[in-house]
Amino acid sequence: MNYSIRFVTTPEDMAKCHDVRYKVFSDEQGYDRDVEVDEIDSECLHWLAVDQDDQGVGTARLYKYKPTVGKVGRVAVLMTTRGSGLGRLLMEAIEKYANENMKLETLALSSQCPRSGFYEKLGYVAQGEIYLDEGQPHIYMVKALSQKSS
């Protein structure tokens, strides 16, 4: 199956991102639906992965966490498309954007512990101790971005 990833610029695409997140985090994983769209969501940059029928199948977001650190979050891929490489493609799209358009040195994220291996394969390194987020164990992870030469 063919997928495409695009930067979100329309309310329709944002709704598709939220739909994917609700299905993955609330319906599948049991997180509170009422806090899925949080206070920083409108300040974030969002990416949407769609199938050939333009249905949302994956999403992720990025925001400037500190002057040189971007925080990746809400990375979600529908169960039916997991294992297809779509999560990697979403992360690569975010990294490419961060390298080309933002003055960031590092990307950080909060990984659910069972998913940390996925991020390790992409070059992220765990830092600190495991902590609970909505009752689920998470670990903070970081990755240094390759700097463009000027």
Secondary structure by P-SEA (a helix, b strand, c coil): cbbbbbccccaaaaaaaaaaaaaccccccccccccccccccccbbbbbbbccccccccccccccccccbbbbccccccccccccaaaaaaaaaaaaaaacccccccccccccccaaaaaaaabbbbccbbbbcccbbbbbbbbbcccccc
